[in-house]
Amino acid sequence: MEVVSLKLEKHMLDEIDRKLVVYRYATRTEFMRDAIREKLSDLDKEKLLSNLKKLYGFSKKNTTDKELHIARQKAFEELDKELK
């Protein structure tokens, strides 16, 4: 593993220390790694949702309710596959 140095304002560090106890993190490092993993995952989800909107969300033709239902179903299936 690589070592990363990080400077934080005191109030932010105090807040992290409070969360360590509440959410039962053993160390600040464990908390930070988890926060970074979550952020990376969120960014991937945002990109995926953006791509799905492009594929299924913007149609210039008049779309029936049935077609919209099918498109939504396909989008959610792809999203479910990607997130599992």
N, C-alpha and C positions, 0 to 999 in steps of 0.2 A: 504494500500500500504506500501511496505517496502522502506526505505531510502537507497540509494546507493551513496557513495562518489566516486568522480572520479577526478583524477588529469590530467590536459591537459597542453601541452606546450602553451605558450602565443600566438604564431602565429596560432595555430590550433583554439584556442578560439576566436581570432580575426576574423578568417575566418568564424566560426560558427555565430558570431555576424553579419557579413555582410550578410550571407545567411538568417538570421532571417528576415531582412528587405526585401530582394529580394523576398523570398517565403512566406512572411507574417505569420511567426510563432509568436505567442504572447510571448513565453518564451523559454529560452534555454531548459528547461525540456521538453516542447512539441516537440521541434526539436529532442532531444535525443531519446525520446520515439518513434517517427516516424522513425528515423534512425534504431533503434533496431528492430522494427517491420519489416521494409523493409529487413534488413539483415537476420532475421529468415525466412522470406518468400523466399528469394533468396536461402538459404541453402536447404529448402524443395524442391524448383524447381530443384536445382542441383541434389539432390538425386533421384527425380522422373525421370529426364532425363537420369541419369546414369542407372537406372533400365530399362527404355525403351530401351536404347541402348543394354543392355544385352539380353532383350527379342526379339527385332526385328532387331537389327543392325548387328549381327555377325552370319551369317549362313555359314556353311562349304560346303554346296551343291551349285551347280549352280542354281541361282534363275532367273526366267524370269522377264521381266519388269512388267508384270501383277501382279506377286506375290509380287514384291517389292512395287508396287503401293498399293496393298491391305494391306501389312504390315505397310506402312507409314500411311495409312488412319486409321488403327486401333490404331497406336501409338498416332496420333494426337487426335483421339477421346478420348482416355484414358487421355491424357494430358489435354485436354479441360475439361473433367469431374473433374479431380483432382484440377484444378486451379479455377474452378467456385465456 
